[in-house]
Amino acid sequence: MATGKVKWFSDKKGFGFITSADGKDVFVHHTGIKGEGRKTLQEGDEVEFEVKQGPKGEQAIDVVVKR
């Protein structure tokens, strides 16, 4: 499982980017966020996630905000 911080996330567009611990920016779509109800992230949130190869590069899935 990878870790990182949310670089930015747009509720309106439903996607954003996470900067992983190794410095890479990883795309995140709202469907990749675990949880109930409205799935969103806040800039600066520390997260854990898995990485898969998406159609346009690496994509974060199973994203969980660390509490």
PQR file of N, CA, C, O and H, with PARSE charges and radii, in Angstrom:
ATOM      1  N   MET A   1       0.846  -1.179   0.000 -0.4000 1.5000
ATOM      2  CA  MET A   1       0.000   0.000   0.000 -0.0000 2.0000
ATOM      3  C   MET A   1       0.890   1.240   0.000  0.5500 1.7000
ATOM      4  O   MET A   1       1.843   1.338   0.774 -0.5500 1.4000
ATOM      5  N   ALA A   2       0.563   2.180  -0.878 -0.4000 1.5000
ATOM      6  CA  ALA A   2       1.322   3.423  -0.983 -0.0000 2.0000
ATOM      7  C   ALA A   2       0.718   4.480  -0.059  0.5500 1.7000
ATOM      8  O   ALA A   2      -0.436   4.375   0.359 -0.5500 1.4000
ATOM      9  H   ALA A   2      -0.211   2.100  -1.507  0.4000 1.0000
ATOM     10  N   THR A   3       1.513   5.492   0.249 -0.4000 1.5000
ATOM     11  CA  THR A   3       1.037   6.617   1.047 -0.0000 2.0000
ATOM     12  C   THR A   3       1.363   7.915   0.324  0.5500 1.7000
ATOM     13  O   THR A   3       2.231   7.952  -0.548 -0.5500 1.4000
ATOM     14  H   THR A   3       2.450   5.578  -0.090  0.4000 1.0000
ATOM     15  N   GLY A   4       0.661   8.973   0.695 -0.4000 1.5000
ATOM     16  CA  GLY A   4       0.923  10.268   0.094 -0.0000 2.0000
ATOM     17  C   GLY A   4       0.002  11.326   0.653  0.5500 1.7000
ATOM     18  O   GLY A   4      -0.726  11.094   1.619 -0.5500 1.4000
ATOM     19  H   GLY A   4      -0.044   8.943   1.404  0.4000 1.0000
ATOM     20  N   LYS A   5       0.043  12.518   0.019 -0.4000 1.5000
ATOM     21  CA  LYS A   5      -0.809  13.642   0.415 -0.0000 2.0000
ATOM     22  C   LYS A   5      -1.585  14.119  -0.804  0.5500 1.7000
ATOM     23  O   LYS A   5      -1.085  14.100  -1.929 -0.5500 1.4000
ATOM     24  H   LYS A   5       0.634  12.706  -0.766  0.4000 1.0000
ATOM     25  N   VAL A   6      -2.812  14.544  -0.554 -0.4000 1.5000
ATOM     26  CA  VAL A   6      -3.644  15.065  -1.630 -0.0000 2.0000
ATOM     27  C   VAL A   6      -3.071  16.405  -2.089  0.5500 1.7000
ATOM     28  O   VAL A   6      -2.951  17.341  -1.299 -0.5500 1.4000
ATOM     29  H   VAL A   6      -3.218  14.558   0.360  0.4000 1.0000
ATOM     30  N   LYS A   7      -2.720  16.486  -3.371 -0.4000 1.5000
ATOM     31  CA  LYS A   7      -2.201  17.721  -3.958 -0.0000 2.0000
ATOM     32  C   LYS A   7      -3.363  18.674  -4.232  0.5500 1.7000
ATOM     33  O   LYS A   7      -3.325  19.845  -3.855 -0.5500 1.4000
ATOM     34  H   LYS A   7      -2.818  15.725  -4.013  0.4000 1.0000
ATOM     35  N   TRP A   8      -4.391  18.153  -4.891 -0.4000 1.5000
ATOM     36  CA  TRP A   8      -5.643  18.884  -5.084 -0.0000 2.0000
ATOM     37  C   TRP A   8      -6.723  17.899  -5.482  0.5500 1.7000
ATOM     38  O   TRP A   8      -6.444  16.825  -6.014 -0.5500 1.4000
ATOM     39  H   TRP A   8      -4.422  17.201  -5.197  0.4000 1.0000
ATOM     40  N   PHE A   9      -7.980  18.289  -5.209 -0.4000 1.5000
ATOM     41  CA  PHE A   9      -9.122  17.467  -5.584 -0.0000 2.0000
ATOM     42  C   PHE A   9     -10.303  18.390  -5.845  0.5500 1.7000
ATOM     43  O   PHE A   9     -10.637  19.228  -5.007 -0.5500 1.4000
ATOM     44  H   PHE A   9      -8.206  19.162  -4.777  0.4000 1.0000
ATOM     45  N   SER A  10     -10.935  18.240  -7.005 -0.4000 1.5000
ATOM     46  CA  SER A  10     -12.088  19.061  -7.378 -0.0000 2.0000
ATOM     47  C   SER A  10     -13.374  18.275  -7.172  0.5500 1.7000
ATOM     48  O   SER A  10     -13.608  17.269  -7.843 -0.5500 1.4000
ATOM     49  H   SER A  10     -10.664  17.560  -7.685  0.4000 1.0000
ATOM     50  N   ASP A  11     -14.210  18.737  -6.238 -0.4000 1.5000
ATOM     51  CA  ASP A  11     -15.524  18.111  -6.046 -0.0000 2.0000
ATOM     52  C   ASP A  11     -16.360  18.241  -7.314  0.5500 1.7000
ATOM     53  O   ASP A  11     -17.084  17.318  -7.685 -0.5500 1.4000
ATOM     54  H   ASP A  11     -14.020  19.553  -5.693  0.4000 1.0000
ATOM     55  N   LYS A  12     -16.257  19.382  -7.968 -0.4000 1.5000
ATOM     56  CA  LYS A  12     -17.049  19.655  -9.171 -0.0000 2.0000
ATOM     57  C   LYS A  12     -16.698  18.680 -10.298  0.5500 1.7000
ATOM     58  O   LYS A  12     -17.584  18.172 -10.985 -0.5500 1.4000
ATOM     59  H   LYS A  12     -15.668  20.132  -7.666  0.4000 1.0000
ATOM     60  N   LYS A  13     -15.405  18.425 -10.480 -0.4000 1.5000
ATOM     61  CA  LYS A  13     -14.957  17.532 -11.552 -0.0000 2.0000
ATOM     62  C   LYS A  13     -14.888  16.075 -11.111  0.5500 1.7000
ATOM     63  O   LYS A  13     -14.943  15.170 -11.944 -0.5500 1.4000
ATOM     64  H   LYS A  13     -14.685  18.838  -9.922  0.4000 1.0000
ATOM     65  N   GLY A  14     -14.768  15.842  -9.800 -0.4000 1.5000
ATOM     66  CA  GLY A  14     -14.737  14.475  -9.291 -0.0000 2.0000
ATOM     67  C   GLY A  14     -13.395  13.779  -9.403  0.5500 1.7000
ATOM     68  O   GLY A  14     -13.325  12.551  -9.367 -0.5500 1.4000
ATOM     69  H   GLY A  14     -14.723  16.576  -9.123  0.4000 1.0000
ATOM     70  N   PHE A  15     -12.328  14.557  -9.538 -0.4000 1.5000
ATOM     71  CA  PHE A  15     -10.995  13.961  -9.589 -0.0000 2.0000
ATOM     72  C   PHE A  15      -9.948  14.944  -9.099  0.5500 1.7000
ATOM     73  O   PHE A  15     -10.232  16.121  -8.874 -0.5500 1.4000
ATOM     74  H   PHE A  15     -12.386  15.555  -9.567  0.4000 1.0000
ATOM     75  N   GLY A  16      -8.721  14.437  -8.935 -0.4000 1.5000
ATOM     76  CA  GLY A  16      -7.604  15.259  -8.505 -0.0000 2.0000
ATOM     77  C   GLY A  16      -6.322  14.454  -8.556  0.5500 1.7000
ATOM     78  O   GLY A  16      -6.224  13.467  -9.284 -0.5500 1.4000
ATOM     79  H   GLY A  16      -8.490  13.481  -9.118  0.4000 1.0000
ATOM     80  N   PHE A  17      -5.333  14.885  -7.773 -0.4000 1.5000
ATOM     81  CA  PHE A  17      -4.039  14.207  -7.750 -0.0000 2.0000
ATOM     82  C   PHE A  17      -3.521  14.065  -6.329  0.5500 1.7000
ATOM     83  O   PHE A  17      -3.732  14.924  -5.473 -0.5500 1.4000
ATOM     84  H   PHE A  17      -5.412  15.687  -7.181  0.4000 1.0000
ATOM     85  N   ILE A  18      -2.838  12.956  -6.109 -0.4000 1.5000
ATOM     86  CA  ILE A  18      -2.148  12.666  -4.856 -0.0000 2.0000
ATOM     87  C   ILE A  18      -0.658  12.691  -5.163  0.5500 1.7000
ATOM     88  O   ILE A  18      -0.227  12.137  -6.174 -0.5500 1.4000
ATOM     89  H   ILE A  18      -2.666  12.259  -6.805  0.4000 1.0000
ATOM     90  N   THR A  19       0.136  13.327  -4.302 -0.4000 1.5000
ATOM     91  CA  THR A  19       1.591  13.233  -4.413 -0.0000 2.0000
ATOM     92  C   THR A  19       2.028  12.100  -3.503  0.5500 1.7000
ATOM     93  O   THR A  19       1.888  12.178  -2.282 -0.5500 1.4000
ATOM     94  H   THR A  19      -0.214  13.777  -3.481  0.4000 1.0000
ATOM     95  N   SER A  20       2.564  11.039  -4.110 -0.4000 1.5000
ATOM     96  CA  SER A  20       2.963   9.860  -3.338 -0.0000 2.0000
ATOM     97  C   SER A  20       4.234  10.139  -2.551  0.5500 1.7000
ATOM     98  O   SER A  20       4.920  11.132  -2.793 -0.5500 1.4000
ATOM     99  H   SER A  20       2.679  10.975  -5.102  0.4000 1.0000
ATOM    100  N   ALA A  21       4.539   9.262  -1.612 -0.4000 1.5000
ATOM    101  CA  ALA A  21       5.716   9.422  -0.754 -0.0000 2.0000
ATOM    102  C   ALA A  21       7.006   9.492  -1.564  0.5500 1.7000
ATOM    103  O   ALA A  21       7.983  10.095  -1.120 -0.5500 1.4000
ATOM    104  H   ALA A  21       3.981   8.456  -1.415  0.4000 1.0000
ATOM    105  N   ASP A  22       7.019   8.872  -2.763 -0.4000 1.5000
ATOM    106  CA  ASP A  22       8.227   8.912  -3.598 -0.0000 2.0000
ATOM    107  C   ASP A  22       8.244  10.112  -4.549  0.5500 1.7000
ATOM    108  O   ASP A  22       9.119  10.215  -5.409 -0.5500 1.4000
ATOM    109  H   ASP A  22       6.225   8.382  -3.124  0.4000 1.0000
ATOM    110  N   GLY A  23       7.263  11.027  -4.387 -0.4000 1.5000
ATOM    111  CA  GLY A  23       7.265  12.266  -5.151 -0.0000 2.0000
ATOM    112  C   GLY A  23       6.482  12.257  -6.452  0.5500 1.7000
ATOM    113  O   GLY A  23       6.397  13.289  -7.118 -0.5500 1.4000
ATOM    114  H   GLY A  23       6.553  10.943  -3.688  0.4000 1.0000
ATOM    115  N   LYS A  24       5.908  11.123  -6.835 -0.4000 1.5000
ATOM    116  CA  LYS A  24       5.131  11.041  -8.077 -0.0000 2.0000
ATOM    117  C   LYS A  24       3.722  11.567  -7.850  0.5500 1.7000
ATOM    118  O   LYS A  24       3.145  11.372  -6.781 -0.5500 1.4000
ATOM    119  H   LYS A  24       5.977  10.285  -6.295  0.4000 1.0000
ATOM    120  N   ASP A  25       3.166  12.237  -8.864 -0.4000 1.5000
ATOM    121  CA  ASP A  25       1.761  12.635  -8.828 -0.0000 2.0000
ATOM    122  C   ASP A  25       0.931  11.505  -9.419  0.5500 1.7000
ATOM    123  O   ASP A  25       1.211  11.023 -10.517 -0.5500 1.4000
ATOM    124  H   ASP A  25       3.635  12.396  -9.733  0.4000 1.0000
ATOM    125  N   VAL A  26      -0.100  11.086  -8.675 -0.4000 1.5000
ATOM    126  CA  VAL A  26      -0.950   9.969  -9.079 -0.0000 2.0000
ATOM    127  C   VAL A  26      -2.389  10.467  -9.195  0.5500 1.7000
ATOM    128  O   VAL A  26      -2.917  11.080  -8.267 -0.5500 1.4000
ATOM    129  H   VAL A  26      -0.327  11.477  -7.783  0.4000 1.0000
ATOM    130  N   PHE A  27      -3.021  10.200 -10.338 -0.4000 1.5000
ATOM    131  CA  PHE A  27      -4.411  10.584 -10.586 -0.0000 2.0000
ATOM    132  C   PHE A  27      -5.339   9.854  -9.628  0.5500 1.7000
ATOM    133  O   PHE A  27      -5.130   8.675  -9.343 -0.5500 1.4000
ATOM    134  H   PHE A  27      -2.592   9.701 -11.092  0.4000 1.0000
ATOM    135  N   VAL A  28      -6.368  10.543  -9.126 -0.4000 1.5000
ATOM    136  CA  VAL A  28      -7.388   9.899  -8.293 -0.0000 2.0000
ATOM    137  C   VAL A  28      -8.767  10.363  -8.755  0.5500 1.7000
ATOM    138  O   VAL A  28      -9.028  11.561  -8.861 -0.5500 1.4000
ATOM    139  H   VAL A  28      -6.538  11.501  -9.357  0.4000 1.0000
ATOM    140  N   HIS A  29      -9.645   9.396  -9.030 -0.4000 1.5000
ATOM    141  CA  HIS A  29     -11.035   9.657  -9.413 -0.0000 2.0000
ATOM    142  C   HIS A  29     -11.907   9.375  -8.197  0.5500 1.7000
ATOM    143  O   HIS A  29     -11.554   8.544  -7.361 -0.5500 1.4000
ATOM    144  H   HIS A  29      -9.433   8.423  -8.944  0.4000 1.0000
ATOM    145  N   HIS A  30     -13.045  10.061  -8.089 -0.4000 1.5000
ATOM    146  CA  HIS A  30     -13.897   9.880  -6.903 -0.0000 2.0000
ATOM    147  C   HIS A  30     -14.332   8.427  -6.722  0.5500 1.7000
ATOM    148  O   HIS A  30     -14.607   8.010  -5.597 -0.5500 1.4000
ATOM    149  H   HIS A  30     -13.332  10.736  -8.768  0.4000 1.0000
ATOM    150  N   THR A  31     -14.400   7.653  -7.795 -0.4000 1.5000
ATOM    151  CA  THR A  31     -14.790   6.242  -7.674 -0.0000 2.0000
ATOM    152  C   THR A  31     -13.701   5.398  -7.016  0.5500 1.7000
ATOM    153  O   THR A  31     -13.967   4.271  -6.598 -0.5500 1.4000
ATOM    154  H   THR A  31     -14.176   7.992  -8.709  0.4000 1.0000
ATOM    155  N   GLY A  32     -12.471   5.928  -6.917 -0.4000 1.5000
ATOM    156  CA  GLY A  32     -11.371   5.209  -6.287 -0.0000 2.0000
ATOM    157  C   GLY A  32     -11.253   5.454  -4.793  0.5500 1.7000
ATOM    158  O   GLY A  32     -10.368   4.902  -4.140 -0.5500 1.4000
ATOM    159  H   GLY A  32     -12.255   6.844  -7.257  0.4000 1.0000
ATOM    160  N   ILE A  33     -12.152   6.290  -4.240 -0.4000 1.5000
ATOM    161  CA  ILE A  33     -12.123   6.628  -2.819 -0.0000 2.0000
ATOM    162  C   ILE A  33     -13.058   5.692  -2.069  0.5500 1.7000
ATOM    163  O   ILE A  33     -14.226   5.550  -2.428 -0.5500 1.4000
ATOM    164  H   ILE A  33     -12.872   6.739  -4.771  0.4000 1.0000
ATOM    165  N   LYS A  34     -12.535   5.053  -1.020 -0.4000 1.5000
ATOM    166  CA  LYS A  34     -13.371   4.174  -0.196 -0.0000 2.0000
ATOM    167  C   LYS A  34     -14.243   5.009   0.731  0.5500 1.7000
ATOM    168  O   LYS A  34     -13.849   6.094   1.160 -0.5500 1.4000
ATOM    169  H   LYS A  34     -11.586   5.169  -0.728  0.4000 1.0000
ATOM    170  N   GLY A  35     -15.430   4.494   1.035 -0.4000 1.5000
ATOM    171  CA  GLY A  35     -16.312   5.178   1.973 -0.0000 2.0000
ATOM    172  C   GLY A  35     -17.736   5.222   1.475  0.5500 1.7000
ATOM    173  O   GLY A  35     -18.042   4.808   0.357 -0.5500 1.4000
ATOM    174  H   GLY A  35     -15.749   3.613   0.687  0.4000 1.0000
ATOM    175  N   GLU A  36     -18.600   5.733   2.330 -0.4000 1.5000
ATOM    176  CA  GLU A  36     -20.026   5.845   2.026 -0.0000 2.0000
ATOM    177  C   GLU A  36     -20.368   7.292   1.680  0.5500 1.7000
ATOM    178  O   GLU A  36     -19.655   8.219   2.064 -0.5500 1.4000
ATOM    179  H   GLU A  36     -18.351   6.069   3.239  0.4000 1.0000
ATOM    180  N   GLY A  37     -21.457   7.470   0.957 -0.4000 1.5000
ATOM    181  CA  GLY A  37     -21.935   8.814   0.647 -0.0000 2.0000
ATOM    182  C   GLY A  37     -21.033   9.539  -0.332  0.5500 1.7000
ATOM    183  O   GLY A  37     -20.394   8.919  -1.182 -0.5500 1.4000
ATOM    184  H   GLY A  37     -22.036   6.718   0.645  0.4000 1.0000
ATOM    185  N   ARG A  38     -20.987  10.852  -0.207 -0.4000 1.5000
ATOM    186  CA  ARG A  38     -20.195  11.698  -1.104 -0.0000 2.0000
ATOM    187  C   ARG A  38     -18.718  11.436  -0.870  0.5500 1.7000
ATOM    188  O   ARG A  38     -18.215  11.611   0.240 -0.5500 1.4000
ATOM    189  H   ARG A  38     -21.507  11.356   0.484  0.4000 1.0000
ATOM    190  N   LYS A  39     -18.030  11.019  -1.914 -0.4000 1.5000
ATOM    191  CA  LYS A  39     -16.616  10.681  -1.800 -0.0000 2.0000
ATOM    192  C   LYS A  39     -15.778  11.862  -2.270  0.5500 1.7000
ATOM    193  O   LYS A  39     -15.817  12.244  -3.439 -0.5500 1.4000
ATOM    194  H   LYS A  39     -18.438  10.876  -2.815  0.4000 1.0000
ATOM    195  N   THR A  40     -15.024  12.430  -1.341 -0.4000 1.5000
ATOM    196  CA  THR A  40     -14.216  13.596  -1.650 -0.0000 2.0000
ATOM    197  C   THR A  40     -12.934  13.567  -0.827  0.5500 1.7000
ATOM    198  O   THR A  40     -12.822  12.818   0.144 -0.5500 1.4000
ATOM    199  H   THR A  40     -14.993  12.120  -0.391  0.4000 1.0000
ATOM    200  N   LEU A  41     -11.977  14.388  -1.226 -0.4000 1.5000
ATOM    201  CA  LEU A  41     -10.711  14.536  -0.511 -0.0000 2.0000
ATOM    202  C   LEU A  41     -10.431  16.021  -0.348  0.5500 1.7000
ATOM    203  O   LEU A  41     -10.903  16.843  -1.134 -0.5500 1.4000
ATOM    204  H   LEU A  41     -12.068  14.996  -2.015  0.4000 1.0000
ATOM    205  N   GLN A  42      -9.662  16.354   0.674 -0.4000 1.5000
ATOM    206  CA  GLN A  42      -9.265  17.737   0.919 -0.0000 2.0000
ATOM    207  C   GLN A  42      -7.766  17.877   0.671  0.5500 1.7000
ATOM    208  O   GLN A  42      -6.991  16.968   0.970 -0.5500 1.4000
ATOM    209  H   GLN A  42      -9.279  15.686   1.312  0.4000 1.0000
ATOM    210  N   GLU A  43      -7.368  19.022   0.123 -0.4000 1.5000
ATOM    211  CA  GLU A  43      -5.953  19.292  -0.093 -0.0000 2.0000
ATOM    212  C   GLU A  43      -5.197  19.101   1.215  0.5500 1.7000
ATOM    213  O   GLU A  43      -5.607  19.620   2.254 -0.5500 1.4000
ATOM    214  H   GLU A  43      -7.998  19.760  -0.119  0.4000 1.0000
ATOM    215  N   GLY A  44      -4.092  18.357   1.167 -0.4000 1.5000
ATOM    216  CA  GLY A  44      -3.275  18.123   2.351 -0.0000 2.0000
ATOM    217  C   GLY A  44      -3.629  16.871   3.126  0.5500 1.7000
ATOM    218  O   GLY A  44      -2.872  16.467   4.009 -0.5500 1.4000
ATOM    219  H   GLY A  44      -3.759  17.935   0.324  0.4000 1.0000
ATOM    220  N   ASP A  45      -4.779  16.230   2.817 -0.4000 1.5000
ATOM    221  CA  ASP A  45      -5.131  14.978   3.491 -0.0000 2.0000
ATOM    222  C   ASP A  45      -4.029  13.948   3.285  0.5500 1.7000
ATOM    223  O   ASP A  45      -3.529  13.783   2.172 -0.5500 1.4000
ATOM    224  H   ASP A  45      -5.394  16.559   2.100  0.4000 1.0000
ATOM    225  N   GLU A  46      -3.649  13.253   4.360 -0.4000 1.5000
ATOM    226  CA  GLU A  46      -2.715  12.137   4.236 -0.0000 2.0000
ATOM    227  C   GLU A  46      -3.531  10.893   3.930  0.5500 1.7000
ATOM    228  O   GLU A  46      -4.505  10.592   4.621 -0.5500 1.4000
ATOM    229  H   GLU A  46      -4.055  13.388   5.264  0.4000 1.0000
ATOM    230  N   VAL A  47      -3.126  10.167   2.885 -0.4000 1.5000
ATOM    231  CA  VAL A  47      -3.910   9.030   2.415 -0.0000 2.0000
ATOM    232  C   VAL A  47      -3.050   7.791   2.198  0.5500 1.7000
ATOM    233  O   VAL A  47      -1.835   7.872   2.012 -0.5500 1.4000
ATOM    234  H   VAL A  47      -2.334  10.411   2.324  0.4000 1.0000
ATOM    235  N   GLU A  48      -3.723   6.636   2.229 -0.4000 1.5000
ATOM    236  CA  GLU A  48      -3.137   5.364   1.831 -0.0000 2.0000
ATOM    237  C   GLU A  48      -3.926   4.900   0.624  0.5500 1.7000
ATOM    238  O   GLU A  48      -5.132   5.133   0.544 -0.5500 1.4000
ATOM    239  H   GLU A  48      -4.709   6.569   2.380  0.4000 1.0000
ATOM    240  N   PHE A  49      -3.257   4.241  -0.323 -0.4000 1.5000
ATOM    241  CA  PHE A  49      -3.930   3.835  -1.548 -0.0000 2.0000
ATOM    242  C   PHE A  49      -3.136   2.756  -2.278  0.5500 1.7000
ATOM    243  O   PHE A  49      -1.956   2.532  -2.008 -0.5500 1.4000
ATOM    244  H   PHE A  49      -2.277   4.051  -0.258  0.4000 1.0000
ATOM    245  N   GLU A  50      -3.818   2.099  -3.206 -0.4000 1.5000
ATOM    246  CA  GLU A  50      -3.189   1.162  -4.125 -0.0000 2.0000
ATOM    247  C   GLU A  50      -3.054   1.877  -5.464  0.5500 1.7000
ATOM    248  O   GLU A  50      -3.806   2.808  -5.752 -0.5500 1.4000
ATOM    249  H   GLU A  50      -4.776   2.281  -3.425  0.4000 1.0000
ATOM    250  N   VAL A  51      -2.102   1.443  -6.279 -0.4000 1.5000
ATOM    251  CA  VAL A  51      -1.899   2.045  -7.593 -0.0000 2.0000
ATOM    252  C   VAL A  51      -2.169   0.999  -8.665  0.5500 1.7000
ATOM    253  O   VAL A  51      -1.684  -0.130  -8.588 -0.5500 1.4000
ATOM    254  H   VAL A  51      -1.492   0.686  -6.045  0.4000 1.0000
ATOM    255  N   LYS A  52      -2.959   1.395  -9.673 -0.4000 1.5000
ATOM    256  CA  LYS A  52      -3.179   0.519 -10.823 -0.0000 2.0000
ATOM    257  C   LYS A  52      -2.872   1.313 -12.080  0.5500 1.7000
ATOM    258  O   LYS A  52      -2.833   2.544 -12.060 -0.5500 1.4000
ATOM    259  H   LYS A  52      -3.354   2.312  -9.735  0.4000 1.0000
ATOM    260  N   GLN A  53      -2.658   0.606 -13.155 -0.4000 1.5000
ATOM    261  CA  GLN A  53      -2.409   1.260 -14.434 -0.0000 2.0000
ATOM    262  C   GLN A  53      -3.750   1.606 -15.067  0.5500 1.7000
ATOM    263  O   GLN A  53      -4.535   0.714 -15.389 -0.5500 1.4000
ATOM    264  H   GLN A  53      -2.690  -0.394 -13.171  0.4000 1.0000
ATOM    265  N   GLY A  54      -4.012   2.876 -15.243 -0.4000 1.5000
ATOM    266  CA  GLY A  54      -5.247   3.333 -15.875 -0.0000 2.0000
ATOM    267  C   GLY A  54      -5.005   3.614 -17.347  0.5500 1.7000
ATOM    268  O   GLY A  54      -3.895   3.405 -17.836 -0.5500 1.4000
ATOM    269  H   GLY A  54      -3.374   3.601 -14.981  0.4000 1.0000
ATOM    270  N   PRO A  55      -6.019   4.083 -18.065 -0.5600 1.5000
ATOM    271  CA  PRO A  55      -5.874   4.343 -19.503  0.2800 2.0000
ATOM    272  C   PRO A  55      -4.878   5.458 -19.824  0.5500 1.7000
ATOM    273  O   PRO A  55      -4.335   5.513 -20.928 -0.5500 1.4000
ATOM    274  N   LYS A  56      -4.639   6.348 -18.855 -0.4000 1.5000
ATOM    275  CA  LYS A  56      -3.724   7.471 -19.100 -0.0000 2.0000
ATOM    276  C   LYS A  56      -2.540   7.482 -18.143  0.5500 1.7000
ATOM    277  O   LYS A  56      -1.888   8.513 -17.979 -0.5500 1.4000
ATOM    278  H   LYS A  56      -5.080   6.304 -17.958  0.4000 1.0000
ATOM    279  N   GLY A  57      -2.255   6.348 -17.509 -0.4000 1.5000
ATOM    280  CA  GLY A  57      -1.139   6.286 -16.569 -0.0000 2.0000
ATOM    281  C   GLY A  57      -1.580   5.728 -15.230  0.5500 1.7000
ATOM    282  O   GLY A  57      -2.642   5.116 -15.120 -0.5500 1.4000
ATOM    283  H   GLY A  57      -2.785   5.511 -17.642  0.4000 1.0000
ATOM    284  N   GLU A  58      -0.758   5.944 -14.213 -0.4000 1.5000
ATOM    285  CA  GLU A  58      -1.054   5.403 -12.890 -0.0000 2.0000
ATOM    286  C   GLU A  58      -2.268   6.091 -12.276  0.5500 1.7000
ATOM    287  O   GLU A  58      -2.468   7.296 -12.426 -0.5500 1.4000
ATOM    288  H   GLU A  58       0.105   6.442 -14.302  0.4000 1.0000
ATOM    289  N   GLN A  59      -3.081   5.279 -11.574 -0.4000 1.5000
ATOM    290  CA  GLN A  59      -4.303   5.773 -10.950 -0.0000 2.0000
ATOM    291  C   GLN A  59      -4.418   5.195  -9.551  0.5500 1.7000
ATOM    292  O   GLN A  59      -4.170   4.008  -9.341 -0.5500 1.4000
ATOM    293  H   GLN A  59      -2.919   4.300 -11.452  0.4000 1.0000
ATOM    294  N   ALA A  60      -4.797   6.038  -8.591 -0.4000 1.5000
ATOM    295  CA  ALA A  60      -4.988   5.596  -7.206 -0.0000 2.0000
ATOM    296  C   ALA A  60      -6.361   4.947  -7.058  0.5500 1.7000
ATOM    297  O   ALA A  60      -7.362   5.467  -7.551 -0.5500 1.4000
ATOM    298  H   ALA A  60      -4.998   7.002  -8.763  0.4000 1.0000
ATOM    299  N   ILE A  61      -6.394   3.801  -6.370 -0.4000 1.5000
ATOM    300  CA  ILE A  61      -7.651   3.126  -6.044 -0.0000 2.0000
ATOM    301  C   ILE A  61      -7.617   2.746  -4.571  0.5500 1.7000
ATOM    302  O   ILE A  61      -6.562   2.791  -3.938 -0.5500 1.4000
ATOM    303  H   ILE A  61      -5.581   3.378  -5.970  0.4000 1.0000
ATOM    304  N   ASP A  62      -8.759   2.376  -4.031 -0.4000 1.5000
ATOM    305  CA  ASP A  62      -8.866   1.990  -2.615 -0.0000 2.0000
ATOM    306  C   ASP A  62      -8.264   3.064  -1.702  0.5500 1.7000
ATOM    307  O   ASP A  62      -7.557   2.751  -0.744 -0.5500 1.4000
ATOM    308  H   ASP A  62      -9.616   2.340  -4.545  0.4000 1.0000
ATOM    309  N   VAL A  63      -8.552   4.328  -2.011 -0.4000 1.5000
ATOM    310  CA  VAL A  63      -7.991   5.465  -1.272 -0.0000 2.0000
ATOM    311  C   VAL A  63      -8.701   5.618   0.074  0.5500 1.7000
ATOM    312  O   VAL A  63      -9.930   5.655   0.144 -0.5500 1.4000
ATOM    313  H   VAL A  63      -9.126   4.582  -2.789  0.4000 1.0000
ATOM    314  N   VAL A  64      -7.900   5.707   1.143 -0.4000 1.5000
ATOM    315  CA  VAL A  64      -8.414   5.884   2.496 -0.0000 2.0000
ATOM    316  C   VAL A  64      -7.645   7.026   3.155  0.5500 1.7000
ATOM    317  O   VAL A  64      -6.415   7.058   3.120 -0.5500 1.4000
ATOM    318  H   VAL A  64      -6.902   5.677   1.086  0.4000 1.0000
ATOM    319  N   VAL A  65      -8.386   7.974   3.763 -0.4000 1.5000
ATOM    320  CA  VAL A  65      -7.747   9.073   4.493 -0.0000 2.0000
ATOM    321  C   VAL A  65      -7.248   8.530   5.819  0.5500 1.7000
ATOM    322  O   VAL A  65      -7.993   7.880   6.552 -0.5500 1.4000
ATOM    323  H   VAL A  65      -9.386   7.949   3.791  0.4000 1.0000
ATOM    324  N   LYS A  66      -5.977   8.800   6.128 -0.4000 1.5000
ATOM    325  CA  LYS A  66      -5.395   8.372   7.407 -0.0000 2.0000
ATOM    326  C   LYS A  66      -5.896   9.304   8.502  0.5500 1.7000
ATOM    327  O   LYS A  66      -5.849  10.524   8.351 -0.5500 1.4000
ATOM    328  H   LYS A  66      -5.372   9.329   5.532  0.4000 1.0000
ATOM    329  N   ARG A  67      -6.366   8.742   9.584 -0.4000 1.5000
ATOM    330  CA  ARG A  67      -6.894   9.545  10.701 -0.0000 2.0000
ATOM    331  C   ARG A  67      -5.905   9.576  11.828  0.5500 1.7000
ATOM    332  O   ARG A  67      -6.163  10.200  12.858 -0.5500 1.4000
ATOM    333  H   ARG A  67      -6.404   7.750   9.707  0.4000 1.0000
TER
END
